[in-house]
Amino acid sequence: MSRVVLLDSAGDPAAVAAALHAHPEVTVEAAGHVPAGDDVVALLAGGELAIGAGELAAVPGVRIVAATATGFDHLDLEAIAVAGAWATHCPGYCDAEVADHAIACALALLRSVGDLDRAVRDGHWDLAGARPRRIAGAVLGIRGLGRIGREVADRGRALGMTVIACDPHLTQAAAEPVSLVALPELLAAADVVTLHMALTPETRGLIGGAELALMRPGAYLVNCARAALVDHVALGEALHDGWLGGCALDVLPTEPPPPGEAALAWPRTLLSPHAAYFSPETEHAPYRLGGEAVAAVLDGREPAGVLVRPG
C-alpha cells in the first residue's frame, strides 16, 4: 500500500479519497506533521505547515507535493525540485469568493459599517465617529490585476467606482478597461487600496511605512491575500495616529492569532479568520483538486496547477 498524507487541519480526506477511487492501493490519512516512510507518495499541504528539505527527507518516495490552496509560499519549490517530485497548487477555485470578500470589506469600510455597529451596541444612536461615504465615484486601487484582481475590478466598476490598478506584469492594453498606474500614484489616489498578489521575495513587505504615508489621509487598506505583504507594525502605527481611515484583514502574521496579537486592538479594523476563500461551493474543492493532481501523477499524466516538474 501507498500513503497520501493530508496536512491541513480543515482538510477533507473523503474528498481526496474520492478523487483517488481508481487507485485502491492508496490510502489517505490526515496528519499534523509529515510522517516518515518511503511508502508516502504524496503530501497535500495546507498553509499551516511549511514543506522543505527536512520534511521531504522523511518521505524519500514522495512523487507530488500538492498545495490545497491557491497560495504556495509554504512550499520550498527548489527543495521539491531537488527531491524529484511534482509541485502543484489550486489556482482559480475561489476567485469569485475572494473578490466578493474584498469588495464586501471595501464597502463596509467606506460605509463605516463596523463603526456604526459598535456605536449602536455601545448605546449610541448617531454618526459620531463615523462618516459613511458614497460608493459610486470612490477610487478603488488594486495592487495585482491577476484573476482575482480582475474580478475585484469588475465588481468595483459595476458599483460605479473609479478603478485603477498597479501590476508590473501587465501592459495597459492587457489591463483594459482598467487604468494602470505606478504604485505611488495608486496609493496617493485611492480611497481604498486592496492587495491581490502572491507572496514572493519581491512582494514581501511591499506595503511599509513609506507606502502607507503615500496613501491619502483617511484612506482604507484591504488585505485578503497574505499578511506578509504588509509591514504590520507600520500599519498599526498608521491606524493609531489616525492617518488611515481603517483597514480590513482576512490574513494575520500568525494564524490563529495569539492573545497578544496587536491587530486585535487596532482601531477601525475589520478582521476575518482567513475566510475569504470560503463558500459551500469551495469548501471541498481544494481537496478534490489535490486528490485529482495526485491521481494524475499516479496515472503517469501531468497534473493541473503545476509549479514544479520532476527532472
VOGU-3710 file (C-alpha; in Angstrom, 3 decimals, decimal comma):
1> msrvvlldsa> 0,000/0,000/0,000  0,995/3,588/-0,622  0,039/6,549/1,520  -1,252/10,023/0,679  -0,924/12,377/3,644  -3,255/15,358/4,067  -1,539/18,107/6,069  -4,430/20,517/6,512  -6,466/20,814/9,715  -9,513/21,932/7,721
11> gdpaavaaal> -8,967/19,214/5,155  -11,446/16,703/3,796  -9,834/13,259/3,478  -13,042/11,885/1,942  -12,825/14,340/-0,965  -9,205/13,349/-1,546  -10,080/9,645/-1,379  -12,975/10,097/-3,810  -10,614/11,627/-6,362  -8,340/8,603/-5,924
21> hahpevtvea> -11,090/5,988/-6,345  -9,228/4,412/-9,282  -6,246/3,709/-7,023  -7,381/1,244/-4,343  -3,728/0,619/-3,494  -3,539/4,121/-1,991  -4,744/5,115/1,469  -5,447/8,685/2,561  -4,621/9,826/6,075  -4,758/13,187/7,840
31> aghvpagddv> -1,810/14,281/9,966  -0,439/17,336/11,695  3,133/16,619/10,614  4,956/14,769/7,870  5,150/11,096/8,891  8,314/9,245/7,977  8,169/6,419/5,476  9,153/5,578/1,927  5,560/4,482/1,246  4,318/8,094/1,301
41> vallaggela> 3,791/9,028/-2,343  2,043/12,365/-1,904  1,746/15,257/0,524  -1,317/17,511/0,334  -0,266/20,639/2,179  -2,369/23,440/3,565  -0,642/26,634/4,622  -0,168/25,623/8,251  2,981/23,569/7,661  5,974/24,571/5,554
51> igagelaavp> 7,309/21,823/3,317  11,049/21,988/2,763  14,113/19,784/2,552  13,741/18,485/6,101  10,174/17,334/5,623  10,946/15,817/2,228  13,871/13,847/3,637  11,386/11,901/5,767  9,441/10,755/2,674  12,002/9,673/0,060
61> gvrivaatat> 9,314/8,077/-2,096  7,198/11,218/-2,444  6,123/11,907/-6,004  3,998/15,037/-5,586  3,510/17,854/-3,098  0,148/19,485/-3,742  -0,843/22,743/-2,065  -4,512/22,600/-1,085  -4,770/26,329/-1,742  -4,101/28,939/-4,367
71> gfdhldleai> -1,127/30,297/-2,418  2,033/28,224/-2,289  4,525/30,311/-0,320  4,656/27,491/2,261  6,258/25,187/-0,304  10,015/25,221/-0,901  9,843/24,715/-4,651  13,591/24,348/-5,021  13,685/21,577/-2,415  10,762/19,818/-4,109
81> avagawathc> 12,590/20,010/-7,441  15,731/18,547/-5,851  13,572/15,722/-4,445  12,430/14,937/-7,986  8,746/15,473/-7,230  5,919/17,448/-8,776  4,576/20,526/-7,007  1,073/21,833/-7,699  -1,487/24,275/-6,337  -5,176/25,053/-6,909
91> pgycdaevad> -5,494/28,309/-8,855  -8,929/29,668/-9,625  -11,169/27,622/-7,361  -12,100/30,538/-5,077  -11,513/33,618/-7,230  -15,140/34,762/-7,017  -15,302/34,289/-3,251  -12,106/36,253/-2,556  -13,212/39,025/-4,900  -16,617/39,167/-3,191
101> haiacalall> -14,952/39,293/0,221  -12,570/42,073/-0,785  -15,408/44,168/-2,195  -17,545/43,478/0,881  -14,685/44,728/3,056  -14,214/47,813/0,902  -17,919/48,661/1,096  -18,046/48,048/4,850  -15,114/50,401/5,369  -16,439/53,127/3,096
111> rsvgdldrav> -19,888/52,951/4,691  -18,457/52,715/8,268  -20,461/49,545/8,885  -18,181/48,283/11,646  -18,010/51,616/13,463  -21,769/52,126/13,263  -22,460/48,607/14,542  -20,157/49,131/17,525  -21,688/52,543/18,246  -25,228/51,157/18,429
121> rdghwdlaga> -24,092/48,291/20,679  -22,398/50,861/22,935  -25,673/52,747/23,338  -25,204/55,478/20,735  -27,698/56,330/18,011  -25,804/58,844/15,935  -22,978/59,229/13,433  -20,381/60,398/15,923  -17,024/58,932/14,948  -18,315/57,549/11,648
131> rprriagavl> -18,695/59,245/8,299  -20,166/56,870/5,708  -19,052/57,690/2,181  -20,723/57,304/-1,208  -19,577/54,177/-3,054  -20,136/55,449/-6,602  -17,207/57,634/-7,563  -14,890/56,323/-4,840  -11,459/55,354/-6,160  -10,591/51,669/-5,798
141> girglgrigr> -6,878/50,940/-6,163  -5,956/47,314/-6,879  -2,378/46,099/-6,495  -2,235/42,942/-8,583  -4,552/42,575/-11,570  -4,462/38,807/-11,957  -7,502/36,531/-11,866  -8,804/37,773/-8,507  -7,777/41,388/-9,025  -9,635/41,414/-12,331
151> evadrgralg> -12,801/40,129/-10,655  -12,476/42,794/-7,960  -12,134/45,403/-10,688  -15,284/44,137/-12,433  -17,270/44,379/-9,199  -15,934/47,822/-8,409  -16,791/49,152/-11,845  -20,291/47,674/-11,602  -20,779/49,688/-8,398  -19,738/52,903/-10,124
161> mtviacdphl> -16,303/53,073/-8,529  -13,319/54,528/-10,352  -10,909/51,607/-10,625  -7,158/51,929/-11,060  -4,535/49,220/-10,744  -0,824/48,585/-10,436  0,625/45,406/-11,915  4,199/45,373/-13,226  3,468/42,200/-15,198  0,782/43,770/-17,415
171> tqaaaepvsl> 0,660/46,272/-20,238  -2,096/48,851/-20,432  -3,594/47,003/-23,385  -3,835/43,818/-21,323  -5,359/45,693/-18,373  -8,175/47,418/-20,292  -10,590/48,839/-19,317  -8,739/49,404/-16,030  -6,128/52,167/-15,995  -2,645/51,051/-14,930
181> valpellaaa> -0,604/53,416/-12,768  2,600/53,193/-10,752  2,246/52,149/-7,115  2,967/55,621/-5,643  0,279/57,115/-7,881  -2,205/54,411/-6,902  -1,565/54,904/-3,193  -1,982/58,673/-3,465  -5,222/58,482/-5,444  -7,180/55,584/-3,947
191> dvvtlhmalt> -9,902/55,787/-1,317  -9,471/52,029/-0,841  -6,341/50,027/-1,654  -6,823/46,261/-1,965  -3,996/43,728/-2,369  -4,216/40,751/-4,719  -0,819/39,189/-5,363  1,225/36,185/-4,409  3,748/36,412/-1,593  7,231/36,263/-3,111
201> petrgligga> 10,611/37,667/-2,076  9,797/40,683/-4,261  6,378/41,369/-2,744  7,173/40,634/0,919  6,782/43,881/2,867  5,610/45,708/-0,261  3,378/47,991/1,811  5,542/49,502/4,530  5,710/52,776/6,387  6,774/54,771/3,332
211> elalmrpgay> 3,943/53,360/1,219  1,329/53,910/3,928  2,491/57,528/4,211  1,758/57,944/0,494  -1,881/56,956/0,982  -4,321/59,794/1,232  -5,433/60,696/4,773  -8,493/58,677/5,757  -7,981/56,034/3,063  -8,530/52,326/3,714
221> lvncaraalv> -6,453/49,195/3,182  -7,892/45,730/2,429  -5,729/42,598/2,509  -7,266/39,246/1,591  -4,002/37,885/0,171  -1,025/37,301/2,501  -0,223/39,084/5,760  3,480/39,442/4,967  2,718/41,738/2,050  2,272/44,450/4,691
231> dhvalgealh> 4,526/45,732/7,475  2,089/45,230/10,351  3,997/47,427/12,791  3,768/50,329/10,348  0,100/49,552/9,643  -0,742/49,657/13,344  1,004/52,996/13,709  -0,862/54,442/10,711  -4,164/53,406/12,285  -3,355/54,595/15,800
241> dgwlggcald> -2,164/58,005/14,639  -5,299/58,449/12,533  -3,588/58,630/9,158  -5,563/55,702/7,774  -9,325/55,627/7,995  -9,260/51,900/8,726  -8,333/48,501/7,364  -9,859/45,092/6,730  -7,694/41,996/7,089  -8,528/38,396/6,259
251> vlpteppppg> -4,929/37,359/6,990  -2,669/37,890/10,009  1,045/37,213/10,646  0,182/34,255/12,910  -2,989/32,259/12,321  -4,891/31,828/14,516  -3,650/34,956/16,274  -2,194/34,683/19,771  -3,930/36,647/22,568  -1,355/39,424/22,279
261> eaalawprtl> -1,817/39,983/18,548  -1,665/43,766/18,082  -4,269/43,852/15,324  -6,945/42,658/17,763  -6,739/46,063/19,452  -6,286/48,288/16,408  -8,935/50,977/15,892  -11,246/50,969/12,873  -10,190/47,441/11,884  -12,307/44,633/10,456
271> lsphaayfsp> -10,925/41,112/10,893  -11,979/37,762/9,458  -10,340/34,353/10,054  -8,752/33,684/6,642  -12,267/33,048/5,380  -12,305/34,958/2,086  -11,965/31,729/0,094  -14,970/30,038/1,642  -18,392/29,158/0,262  -20,282/25,880/0,109
281> etehapyrlg> -19,025/25,594/-3,468  -15,359/25,879/-2,449  -15,399/24,028/0,873  -14,248/20,699/-0,546  -12,814/21,860/-3,876  -9,102/22,169/-2,981  -9,051/18,658/-1,529  -10,764/17,212/-4,582  -8,343/19,116/-6,824  -5,384/17,965/-4,744
291> geavaavldg> -6,573/14,384/-4,997  -7,013/14,731/-8,747  -3,445/16,025/-9,038  -2,164/13,003/-7,142  -4,242/10,666/-9,309  -2,813/12,238/-12,457  0,758/11,664/-11,260  -0,001/8,069/-10,289  -1,512/7,566/-13,759  1,589/8,982/-15,434
301> repagvlvrp> -0,198/12,144/-16,540  0,689/15,789/-15,967  -1,431/17,247/-13,131  -3,183/20,592/-13,226  -1,737/23,630/-11,458  1,909/22,666/-11,983  4,538/24,682/-10,123  7,464/22,228/-10,440  8,030/19,308/-12,786  10,329/16,458/-11,753
311> g> 13,669/16,301/-13,504
//
